[in-house]
Amino acid sequence: MTSIQEYINSGILEQFVLGCTTDEEAATIAAMATEHAAVAQEIVAIREAIEAFAMEHAVTPNAVIKPFLLATIDYTERLKNGEAATFPPLLHEQATIKDYAPWLNRNDMVYTGNEDIYARIIGYTPEVISAIIWINNYTPQEVHHNEYEKFLVVEGSCEIMIEDEVHQLVPGDYFMIPLYKNHVVHVTSNIACKIILQRVAA
């Protein structure tokens, strides 16, 4: 019979901790851990080592990711619950705030005031994502390689810094972020900057 140390060295415990064992293997390992303290201790040590590695190499996610992930989940749930898909007009230099009144005037398109960045998706196609977003302070630096980001300011004001250029925007202003350019948005009003945002495939 294989010795306990050989069992520990076999790699099966690492697979168990990572969730890669079969139900039968997992049951055997659980029984082994109950019977042999060395196996139980090794499982704890492997978990701690994996956690330490993950923490050491952790990367803070871009602050824009969470609000858009939550907005995507929310939009998916709304469609599942019967909301009809809509297709807001494409933003362009002559676009006006009233062009988006059907979405802006909805009672559920409101900002709670608790998040630095809050988003509600109002339309989706494989080529264009349309959303209403509220920015309370600023957005982190971003670069877009595969999509154009277009803005129409609805409320508040902000400045968009594109590398060395600064663009001041107020309600009614339209702006498009060029590809491959570092940019950040800073709110300049004492209220959250409310924006119609579209990400358009390049």
C-alpha positions in Angstrom: 0.0 0.0 0.0 1.2 3.5 -0.8 2.7 5.3 2.3 1.1 8.4 3.6 4.0 10.5 2.5 3.8 9.1 -1.1 0.1 9.9 -1.1 0.8 13.4 0.0 3.6 13.8 -2.7 1.4 12.3 -5.5 -0.3 15.7 -6.3 -3.8 14.4 -5.6 -4.2 16.8 -2.7 -3.4 19.8 -4.8 -6.0 18.7 -7.3 -8.5 18.2 -4.5 -7.9 21.8 -3.2 -8.3 23.1 -6.7 -11.6 21.2 -7.1 -10.2 19.0 -9.9 -10.9 15.6 -8.3 -13.8 13.3 -9.0 -16.5 12.8 -6.3 -15.0 9.4 -5.6 -11.5 10.8 -5.2 -12.8 13.6 -3.0 -14.5 11.2 -0.7 -11.3 9.1 -0.4 -9.3 12.2 0.4 -11.8 13.3 3.0 -11.6 9.9 4.7 -7.8 10.0 4.5 -7.8 13.5 6.1 -10.0 12.2 8.9 -7.7 9.2 9.6 -4.3 10.8 9.1 -3.4 14.2 10.6 -0.5 14.6 8.1 -3.0 14.6 5.2 -5.3 17.1 6.9 -2.4 19.4 7.7 -1.1 19.1 4.1 -4.5 20.2 2.7 -4.5 23.2 5.0 -0.9 24.0 3.9 -1.8 23.8 0.2 -4.9 26.0 0.7 -2.8 28.6 2.5 0.0 28.5 -0.1 -2.5 29.0 -2.9 -4.2 31.9 -1.1 -0.8 33.5 -0.4 0.2 33.2 -4.1 -3.1 34.7 -5.2 -2.8 37.6 -2.8 0.9 38.3 -3.8 0.0 38.4 -7.5 -3.4 40.0 -7.1 -4.2 42.9 -9.5 -6.6 45.6 -8.5 -9.3 45.6 -11.2 -10.2 48.7 -13.1 -12.9 50.6 -11.2 -15.1 50.7 -14.4 -15.3 46.9 -14.6 -17.6 46.4 -11.5 -20.3 48.9 -12.4 -20.5 47.6 -16.0 -20.5 44.0 -14.9 -23.4 44.8 -12.5 -25.1 46.8 -15.3 -24.8 43.8 -17.6 -26.3 41.4 -15.0 -29.1 43.9 -14.4 -29.9 44.3 -18.1 -29.9 40.6 -18.6 -32.4 40.1 -15.7 -34.6 42.9 -17.0 -34.8 41.2 -20.4 -35.6 37.9 -18.7 -38.4 39.6 -16.8 -40.0 40.8 -20.0 -38.5 44.2 -20.7 -38.4 44.7 -24.5 -35.0 45.3 -26.0 -34.5 48.8 -27.3 -32.0 50.4 -29.6 -31.1 54.0 -28.8 -29.9 56.1 -31.7 -26.2 56.2 -32.4 -24.4 59.2 -30.8 -23.0 61.8 -33.2 -22.0 65.4 -33.2 -25.6 66.6 -33.8 -27.1 64.3 -31.1 -29.2 66.0 -28.5 -30.3 65.1 -25.0 -34.0 64.9 -26.1 -33.0 62.1 -28.6 -32.6 59.9 -25.5 -35.7 61.1 -23.6 -37.5 57.7 -23.7 -34.7 56.3 -21.7 -33.7 59.3 -19.6 -37.3 59.7 -18.4 -37.8 56.2 -17.2 -38.5 56.0 -13.5 -36.0 53.2 -13.0 -33.1 55.0 -14.5 -31.9 56.8 -11.4 -28.6 57.1 -9.5 -28.6 55.9 -5.9 -25.7 58.2 -5.0 -23.7 55.5 -3.3 -21.3 54.5 -6.1 -18.5 56.4 -7.6 -19.5 55.1 -11.0 -23.0 53.7 -11.7 -24.3 52.4 -15.0 -27.6 51.2 -16.5 -27.6 49.6 -19.9 -30.3 50.9 -22.2 -29.4 49.0 -25.4 -27.2 46.3 -26.7 -26.1 44.9 -30.1 -22.9 43.1 -30.9 -21.6 46.4 -32.3 -23.0 49.0 -29.8 -23.5 49.1 -26.1 -25.6 52.1 -24.9 -25.8 53.1 -21.3 -26.7 55.9 -18.9 -23.8 56.4 -16.5 -23.2 58.6 -13.5 -19.7 59.5 -12.5 -19.3 61.0 -9.0 -15.6 61.9 -9.0 -13.5 60.4 -11.8 -12.9 57.4 -13.9 -9.5 55.6 -13.9 -7.2 55.9 -16.9 -8.3 53.7 -19.8 -7.2 52.9 -23.4 -9.5 51.5 -26.0 -8.1 49.4 -28.8 -11.3 47.8 -30.3 -14.1 50.2 -29.6 -14.8 53.9 -29.7 -16.2 55.5 -26.6 -18.8 58.2 -27.2 -20.2 60.6 -24.6 -23.2 63.0 -24.5 -23.4 64.9 -21.2 -26.9 65.1 -19.7 -26.3 66.7 -16.3 -23.3 68.1 -14.4 -20.0 68.8 -16.1 -16.6 67.0 -16.5 -13.3 67.3 -18.2 -11.9 64.5 -20.3 -8.1 64.4 -20.4 -6.7 62.6 -23.4 -3.0 62.4 -22.9 -2.0 66.1 -22.9 -5.3 67.5 -24.1 -8.1 68.6 -21.8 -11.7 68.9 -23.0 -14.3 70.6 -20.9 -17.8 69.2 -21.3 -21.2 70.5 -20.1 -24.8 69.3 -20.7 -25.5 68.9 -24.4 -21.8 68.4 -25.3 -20.8 65.4 -27.4 -17.3 63.8 -27.4 -15.7 60.7 -28.9 -12.6 59.1 -27.5 -10.0 58.2 -30.1 -8.6 54.7 -30.2 -5.2 54.0 -28.5 -5.3 57.1 -26.4 -4.9 57.2 -22.6 -7.9 59.1 -21.1 -9.5 59.9 -17.8 -12.7 61.7 -16.8 -12.8 64.1 -13.9 -16.1 65.5 -12.7 -16.0 69.3 -12.3 -19.6 69.9 -11.0 -20.9 69.5 -7.5 -23.3 66.8 -8.7 -22.6 63.5 -10.4 -22.0 63.9 -14.1 -24.7 62.0 -15.9 -23.8 60.8 -19.4 -25.2 58.9 -22.3 -22.3 56.6 -23.1 -21.9 54.3 -26.1 -19.1 51.8 -26.8 -19.0 51.2 -30.6 -17.0 48.5 -32.2 -14.1 49.9 -34.2 
